[in-house]
């Protein structure tokens, strides 16, 4: 019955949480009735048959997702010279908190503490270590500098393995980790990235390459909508049918730059450089560039072929409302506003009629629009 429930949980996990489900489908499951519930060491997911029999299907999904995350993190060098058993515990707390935040149903007895909510495994490890030292002030905790008991047992096991077996094991771990990152890229592109997954991976694909792609996608979508009937498409003209020509009118883009004191000038330079390059691929465009902190500091218009340069003036607080008021008063037929900011400011009470892309370094809650993360 346990195997049937595992199969059902795997299938359901694939539907409910494709990322965890795909990884869990590769897990090696081992029956072990000497343990009370379940345990993952990064290589296998061991489970007690009675525990699994009494668990709800959603709880089995949680168990599989937990084992999947441990398996892809097994190779991670983040452990460094930390105590093996304590690092495993810290990682388990971090993984379980992440799964709870993603809405999975946590089984009774799972290692979970509210105090560790939102924390990285490294932070949890430091707190667990402090707890141990406080409980026994005379304890000399030198596991950070020396091998602990579990590490010694691991080394004895490794000595019994051949060099080839060890190499194959390491390669398998690396391949699984690479596949996990590849899956994350796919999930990100579909807009289904698991919540807080960045605690466990260095997500380089959320950096320069993807924000460039996202920016290009936004510009492409809007400038291709600016078609005109003059000249008309001649293909059906003889039939008296006038269709739009595949020639774009001047594409108007509004860019606002937050000039408050907390803005990262290097990121701003990268962002403007990328906009400059992407706009050079468009035949006919007009950019309205607004600089604003707690008030409008400057406004300049750029046309096709102009070099996008900016003099950032300001340094006070940020009030986004002035930019939206300025756009409404000064410009017609705006379709897209790119707003470079740290998102720390006063927002308008209602969304505008045009699309807004907030270009920012760190995600925060926004009342409207979409984020492009640098």
Secondary structure, 3 states (H helix, E strand, C coil): CHHHHHHHHHHHHHHHCHHHHHHHCCCCEEECCCCCCEEECCCCEEECHHHHHHCCHHHHHHHHHHHHHHHHHCCCHHHCCCCHHHHHHHHHHHHHHHHHHCCCCCCCCCCCCHHHCCCCHHHHHHHHHHHHHHHCCCCCCCCCCCCCHHHHHHHHHHHHCCHHHHHHHHHHHHHHHHHHHHHHHHHHHCCCCCCCHHHCCCCHHHCHHHHHHHHHHHHHHHHCCCEEEEEEEHHHHHHCCCEEEEEECCEEEEEEEECCCCCCHHHHHHHHHHHHHHHCCCCCEEEEEEEECCCEEEEEEEECCCCCCCCCCCCCCCECHHHHHHHHHHCCCCCEEEEECCCCCECCCCCCCCEEEEEECCCCCCCCCEEEEC
